[in-house]
């Protein structure tokens, strides 16, 4: 019974760590996309004024 609890806690910990890394990676990707959109919008805005 004790070994089952240990394995369960270990498995749950691994799932949680993997989930955090996935969410963190998604946040970085989303930030990169936002930066690209902002850069493109600034380029369009500046090119219309010329």
ABEGO torsion letter per residue (X at the ends): XAAAAAAAAAAAAAAAAAAAAAAAAAAAAAAAAAAAAAAAAAAAAAAAAX
